[in-house]
């Protein structure tokens, strides 16, 4: 059922949230800490993940005011003690991390779900720069979405999706996994996991 208030609804969230949660439960550091979600969109992931990953503090963000309204509405509808209020964050802006409040508890992970292919390449570079600036040793950067891989053919559905994205905005599109990994250095790949619907979970660690 589609909400009738400020809550937005993304059908893909219902399909991918359980598999993503399973990965996060395996790869996130065990100690309590803060998790910064970049481009939280509707907020559905935030309200689902936060109680499941307690006592970690889940901090949703989005550059779009309407998206932040949706996140706030979902947070009001499904409150969790460890779910923070949405923050205005645009990773395509230089040094975006300098405007963030101090993390308490300390930041242990950054999560970006379906971001880098629905944004200009500058947003990916900004995300990686922020991860290098914000994460301490052992900190995790989790990326989820479709990628192009040099060593294997791209699924027809992903090729069609890439064409669709580029038709919406020529600066969007599926990213080369190898290019992202190179740009992320000194973050190193810990795991690359196949996910439903030809997506990947890419876990990098500082």
N, C-alpha and C positions, 0 to 999 in steps of 0.2 A: 504493500500500500504506500503510495506516494504521500509524504507529509504535506500538510496544508499551511504550515507556518514557515519560518525562515529556513527550516531544514531542507537541504538539497539531498538528492538521492542519486546514487551512481550504481547501476546494476552490477558492474564489474566487481564492486566491493563485496557483494554477497558471495560471489564466486571465488574470490582469491584470498579472502581474509583468513580462513582456516589454514590453508597451506602456508601463507606468510607467517602466521602466528607460530606454526610448528617450527619453522626455521629460526625465527627470533628466539624462541625458547631454548633452542640448541646453541645459538652462537653468541647471545648477549652475555656479558660478564655477569656472574652470579650475584655480586655485591650490589646493594641498593645504590642507585645513582640516577642521574637525569638522562632522558632520551629526547633528543630534539628531532621532531618530524618536520621535514621541509616539504612545502607545497601540500598541505594536508587536504586541500580540496573541500569536499562536502563535510568532512569531520567524522564520517562513519568509521573509518579505520581507527581514529583516535579513541572514540567511545568504546570500541570493541577491544582494542589492544590494552588500554590502560588498566582496567580491572584484572585482566588476565596476567599482566606482567608486574603487578604490585609485588613489593613496595616501591619499585622504580617509579620515578616521576616522569610522566609523558607530557611533553610540551609541544602542542601543535602550532603550526605557523602557516601563513599564506600571504602573498602580496595583494590579493584581491579582497577589498572590503566586503563584498557580498559573500565570498567564501568564508571569511572570518565570522560573519553573521550566522552562516549556516553552522559552523563549528560551535559557536556559542549556544545556538539553539539546541543542537544535539547534546551538548554538555549539560544544558539545563534539563533536557528531557531524560537523560541517562547519566546522572551525576556519579562521579567517582572521586574519592578523596585525593587520588594521585594523578588526576587529569588537570593540567594547568589551563589557564585562559589562553585563547589564541593570540599569537604575536604577529605583528606585521614584519615579514621578512621577505626580501627579494634578492635571491642569490645572484642575480645578474648585475647587481650594483656593486661597485668597488668597496672592499672592506666592510661588507654588510654585517659581519660578525661583531664589529666594534660597538654597535648600537644595542646589542643584546644585554639584558640584565645579568648580573652575576649568577652562576648556576649553583644552587644549593638543594640537594647534594650535587657533587661534582658531575660534570658531563661524562658519560661513558659510551655514548653511541649517537650517531646521526643516521636517520632513516629517510630515504627518498624513494617513494613508490610512484612509478609511472610519471616521472618528472622529465628526465633528460631528453626523451624523444618528443615531448610536447612542449618544447622550449628552445630558444636559440642555443647554439653551442656555447655561447658565453655563460649561460646559466650553469651548464655542466662544469665549466672551468671555475666559475665562482663557487659552486658547491664544493669542489675538490680543494680549492684554496681555503675555504672556511673549515673544512675537515682538518686540514693540516694545521690551521691556526688554533682550533678549539680543542681538538682531542689530545689527550695525554697518551703516554706509552700504553699500549694494549687497547686503546680506544677503537671502536668498530664503526666503519661506514658501511651501511647496508643499502644496496641498490636493487630495485626490482623493476622488471619490464622486459620488453623484447630488445634483442641486440642482433647486429650482423656479426657473423663469425667467419674468419678467413678460412678455417679448416673444415667447414661443413656448410652444406647448402642451406639457404634461408627458406623456411616454410612458405608456401604460396600465400597463406593467410597473412604472414608478416610482410611479404612483398606488397600485397594489396594495401595493407595498413600503412606502409611507408609511402606509397603513392598517394593515399588519401591525406595523410598528414602534410605532405609537401604541397598538395593542392590547396590546403587550408592556409599554409604559410610556408614559403620556400625555405625559411630558416629552421623549420622543424624536420623531423625524420629520424628513423632508427640510426643509432650510433654504432660505430665499429667497436666491439668489445676490446680489441687489442689497442685501439687508439685511446679509449677511456682508461685502460689499465696503465698505459704509458704515461698519460697526463696526470694520473693519480700519484705517481711516485713522489715521496718515499713510502706512501702507503703501499702495502703489499697484499696480493690476493691470498686469502685464507681458504676460501671455498667458492666454487661456482656450481650451483645446483639447478638442475632442470626443474621447471615448474609447469603447472597446467597451462594449456593454451599457448604453448611455444614461448613462454616467458622464462626468464632466468632470475635466480637470486645470486647476486654477486656480493661477496663479503670481503671487505678490505680492512686491514688493520695497520695502525701506526706502530 
